[in-house]
Amino acid sequence: MTSHTAPVPDRSFLFVLGSSRADGNSEILARAAAAQLPADVPQRWVDLNRLSLPDFQDGRHELAGRQDVENEELLRQATVEATDIVIVSPLYWYSLSAQTKRYLDWSGWLNVPDSDFKERMAGGTLWGVTAMADDDHVVADGLVTGLSHSAAYLHMHFGGVLTGTGSRPGRVRADEQAMLRAKTFFESETPLARFPYDQESDAVAHAPGSLLPGAR
């Protein structure tokens, strides 16, 4: 008898909802993008409002080991098991929401003794989805930079941030350009995230007249 094992999907998505209200504009935009993913790609949605998470405590120089609460451990497992992490947060004061920032205080997971968090995150992809009141989405640059740098630190790829305009409930559906971008958002290229100084070093190294290895 020949047994057949179902193939393991190459990708799996974790959508982390960080809005203070359910069915917010950022979530609407994220679900519009997620609807375009192939049916065989697993999706997991986590609403941070439904999880009681502790504030981050810096325990790097403490003798006692850091103890994860149950919700936090479940969230950590969901995070490392996904190939693609999608941060879904409205733009609050030009940055991420408080709920989202608490989740992204990954330092606690990095500093647990014998933690392999950084190694398991490397090679994955970080995405962002955000809605804002402003029509000019350049005001979200701080949020975009924060996510990009977080991905760079963990040696992840960065798929960019899908932005839309919407303050009142459901308003983002009227942002036709945002809803159109949502249809192809997860088809975007996902380069390895780099810090600006790494990119500048590469530019200098490859500039005309730069010294090659071994050159004098």
N, C-alpha and C positions, 0 to 999 in steps of 0.2 A: 504494500500500500504506500502510495506517495502522499506525503503531507505537504500542504501548501501554506506558507506563511504570508500574511498580508504585508506588502512592502511598507516600510516606515516612511512617512512623508518627509520630503527634504526640508520643508519649512513648516513652522508653526508660529502663530501670532499671539502675543499677549497684548491686549488693549487695556491700558491703565487709565481709568476715568478719574479726573481730579477736579471736577466742577463741584460747586456747593449746591447745585440743584440737579435733579434727575432730568434726563432728556434735554439737556442744555444744547446750545448751538454748536459747541465743539463736538459733543457726542453725535449730533445729527450729521455733521460733516464727516466725522470718522466712520459712521455706519454707512454713509454713502460710498466712501472709498472702499470699505471692507466688503461691500456687496459685490465688488468687481473681482474679488479674489476667487481662484478656482474652488470648486465645491469640496475637493479633497484636501484642501489646506486647512488644518485645524485652527480655530479661533477660540480664544479664551478672553472673556471680558471681566475685569475686576473693578468694582466701584469702591474707591477709597473711602467714601462716606460711610460705607457699611462695615468698614474694618476699624477696629480700635487699635491704633498704632502709637507707640511711645514716641516722645520727642527724642531726637538724637542726643546721645551722651558720648563725649569723647573719652573712651576708656583705654586709649593706647598706652598710658603710663601707669595703669592700675594693676595691682597684682591679681585681683580677683577676675575670673573670666566673665565675659559679657554673656548674659542669659537672654535668649530670644523669647518673646512671648509667642503663644501659639499662632496668632494671626500673622505675626511677622515672619515666622518660619514658613508658613504656608505660602506667603507672598514671595519669599526668597526662593523657594523651590519652583514656583511658577515662573519666576524671572529667569533662573538659570536653565530651565528646561525649554524655553522658547528660543527660536532662532531670531525672531523679530520682535522687538519691544516698541510699542506705539504709545507715546505719552500724549494723552488727550487732556489738554488743560486750557481753559480760557485765559486770555491775557489779563492778568491782574496787576495793576501798577507796573506795567511794562515787563513783567516777568511771569513766572509760573505761579500757580495758586499755592496756598499754604499746604493743602493736602498733598499736592504733587511734590512739593519740595521735601516734605517729610519722607515720602517714598524714596526720593532720589538722594537722600542722605545715606548712600550706599557705604559710606566709610565704616559704619558699624559692621557690616557684613565682610568688609575687607580685613578688618582687624581682629576677627575671631581667630583664635589659635588654630593653626593648620587649615585655614580657610583656602579654598580653591576658587573663590568667587571671581577674581580677576581673570584667572585662566579660563574658566568656563564661559565668561562673557566675551572673551576675545574672539573675533571672527564673526560675531553676530551683527545685527543691524539695528540701529536706533532710529526711530522716526518721531515726528511730532505733528500734532493737529491742534490748531488753536483758532478760536473766534474772538473778535474784538469789536469794540464800538466804532473805532476809527475806520474810515474808508481807505486811508493810506497805510498799507500794511508794513511800511518801513518801521513803524513804531514797535514792531515785534522783534526787531533785530537783537535786542538783548536776550530774549527767550531763545531765539535761534542759536545765538552764540553759546549760551549756557549748555544747550543740548549737544551742540557740536563738540565743545570742549570735553564734556562728560564722555562722549563716545571716543574721542581721541585718547583720553586717559586710560580707557579700558581696551584700547586697540580694537574698537568696533568700527563697522562701517556706518555711514550716516546718510540716510535717505532724504534728509531735508524736512521742512515743515510745511504742511498744507495749511494755508491761512484763509480765513473768510471773515466777512463783516456781519455781525449780528449781536445786538444787545438784548432787545426784547425777545421773549420766548419764540423760537421758530423762525426768527428773522433771517437767519443765514440761508434759508431756502430761496430767498429773493436775490441772493448774490449769485447770479448766473455763472460768472466766471469761476467762482470757487466750486460750485457744484460740477462744473465741467472739468475742472482740474482733478476733482475727486475721482472721476472715472478712470483716470490713468495714473493716479498718484503712486500706487504701488508697483508701477512698471518703470518708475524712475531709476536712473543709475544710482548705485550706492557705493561711492568710492570710500576707501579707508579714510576715516577721519584723521585730520592732521592739525596740530597746533600751528598758529601763524609762523612762529619762529622756525619750525621744521620746514615749512614751505619756503621760507626765505633762505634757509641754508641750502635747500635743494637748488633754488634759483641761482645762488652764487656759485655753487659747485658746477653747474652746467652752463654758466655764462661763458661767452667767447673769451679765451685767454686764461680761463681757470686752470689751475694746476691739476694734472691728472695724477692718479696714484703712482708714486715712485718718481714723478717728475721733479726737477729742481730748476 
